[in-house]
Amino acid sequence: MSFLEFAHISKSYPGVQALSDVSFSVEKGAVHGLMGENGAGKSTMIRVLSGDQHADYGDIVIDGQVQKYASTRDAFHAGVIVIHQELQLVPELTVAENLCLGRFPANAGVIQSRQMFAEVYEKLKSAGIDIDPRRKVKTLSIGERQMVEIAKAIMLDARVIALDEPTSSLSSRESEILFALIERLRAEGKVILYISHRLDEVFRLCDSLTVLRDGKLAAHHPSLDNVTREQVVAEMVGREISNVWGWRPRAIGGTRLKANGISGEKLGQPASFEVRSGEILGFFGLIGAGRSELMRLIYAADPRSSGAITMDGKAIQPADPHQAIRSGIVLCSEDRKHDGIIQGRSLEENINISSRRHHARFGILNPRKEVEVAETFIKKLKVRTPSRKQDIVNLSGGNQQKVILGRWLSEQGVKVLIVDEPTRGIDVGAKSEIYEILYQLAEDGMAIIVVSSELPEVMGICDRILVMCGGRISAHLDRDQFSEQAILAAALPDKKTPDAIAS
Amino acid sequence: MTNSFKKVLLGDQGLVVIFVLAFALVSIFVPNFLTERNMLGLLQSVVTVGIVACTMMFCLAARDFDLSVGSIVAFAGMVAVMASNATGSIIVGILAALLCGAAVGLVNGVVIAKFRINALITTLATMQIVRGLALISSDGRAVGINDPNFYQLALSKLFGVPTPIWVLLLLFVVFGFVLNRTVFGKNTLAIGGNPEASRLAGVNVDRTRIWIFTLQGVVCAIAGILLASRITSGQPNAAVGLELSVISACVLGGVSLAGGRAAIAGVIVGVMIMGIAENVMNLLNIPAFYQYIVRGVILLLAVLLDNLRSSALGRR
């Protein structure tokens, strides 16, 4: 019998039908995958499940009971716990305090610390989570914090646990620990809703799968026995994607940007490299290897303590991003939310923020031009939005990324485009669209630097790869030398270096 | 409440609708409200708050804060009077006041943007320093204006409307334009929306913030000069508590304290609502002590309405 059932769920936002008549059910003791492109309605589904948003129509049924909750609190009491991508822990408190928040074991208002720590220690141990409950959350790695979130769900006796992209910022070792924990929860008879872009994980973990597309149910697989990956991808994008990468050879010109001995506060050892016109250069490495730090130094987002940069043979000394842009370097940051989008402002303003200097006269805007530029790039980059006036926070991650690309493509005289994790949290369909844009830019002579933690991605789209490890460039490979072993061997710190870098 | 009425109230122009309704109601029910004399008096009474609100809007939109405005208004008034008394030239007095206002604003801006000191703390400090300067320069006494022509700044009329009101209207138009139609205005809103992303998008954040505070200083000086002219002297204790009225008016007008959201129409409505409330209470002979309570209640209601509006738009 199904334990969790979504019945005819519909939900609309101003200008968007986010979900229309979606129904599916999940068995007890099953891990159920929920897949779909960005904007397909996964997040809305989770919001409705968690009581954060109300469906316009339809019901959620748990264990035969129709749930009518007015808030996230009610969902919580019904045993539904959603673990979001942004974790909700208090960094200054200990693990145990976080886990007992709201229901401290107290005597006349005084917290019984010893009892609390002992209780939490037992719980963590029985769940197979190896974290000291006395540590402050701020000292934990992202993977460990995720474990704490799951432990919270266990302690609250959740019946339904939804995980939204849980592995997006985990190392592969941390992911393994997470998977083991999920297996254990399944064995205990919990219902687990697993939202992910990663086909490998879904096929490995899930018993059943639902695919959403454009707010509608695209497919429901009660079992994954006879389902292929290609089939799921096709269901997600609504068409066959033969080759995600689509790399093709192209003419590569002379040296565009040359960086010599660049170092800064967060990058102690000087790094040197060059990138040529028309070339797509990949930077691969584990998190913390220094790739993003190096790129931020080139873009002058952080101050350089040493190093020289030449552009087309001429020395340049950008002191801040403002100057870097004017010498032809632009950067799409890794952290879209913090460093990319301007919250509360429209797509139009987000696109024009830098390039309006080309059409504003004496500091006065040219509204007609602004509209034109915004419309051009919304169309060119296939940004899915009801209007250019839409607040950018209402867009899905992939569409936000396209808007930020639009911001830089509308600039004139860009010679070097640096994209840091260009497809993080972005679905297959939008990924190949973004790659195609990069190829076209390279064909027009731009030099492109792609920073990525996804090995298949750098191998798939780059002409050349530099591998970074522990703050220095550890290998240099041309396309015909690409191999997973060679790249990974250069990216992994040798046995003498602490393992901390990997986590 | 019917559904469509609710929609209008919670829509973008909700505050304007409330303002129009309130205006119509008091026009009908409060005797002597809708007379030319009272209307001009009402506008006169909001000149100082209105002028300073123009640039406070930029400050708040960029996620900053300026508590020093009241002190700058008083100080600039003192400077204008003393400099024109000393030199015998009103022009020199005005220029000196504008320069002093700009200088205080510049100091605020540089300390906040370059030395990364919290705007609240910085302007709390300059608020006291500048008030101190105003008191020291006259030994704590009011300084009378020597040249009667100085009075004309506030007394002269154009088409029957006093000059300060024209100045206020002009500044509303100018700063409305600057906010919506210039790179400076858009950069201000972007900084308020996400300062780090704006910096990485090539916006010169420090320079923009310094400009905002400098402009604020200049605009406060304008308000100070007009105020001095109206009260016929430089008063070191003038405009105490002005910062709170101005910030209230801005917030009432939908300017977000979290930055990134501002509109001149809202600020005008905010200023007018505060002015009308006070004016009506005066006409109805409500004692001044109660007026504090009413002002506070209006502010709370406006913020609650704003909150309702954002949750009606979806908490995304």
Interface residues (C-beta under 8 A of the other chain):
Chain A: Y13 P14 D52 Q53 Y299 A301 D320 P321 H322 A324 I325 R326 L331 S333 H338 D339 G340 I341 I342 Q343 G344 R345 E349 N352 I353 S354 R356 R357 A360 G363 I364 L365 P367 V393 N394 R407
Chain B: R181 T182 V183 F184 K186 N187 L189 A190 G192 G193 N194 E196 A197 S198 R199 L200 A201 G202 V203 N204 S256 G260 R261 L313 G314 R315 R316
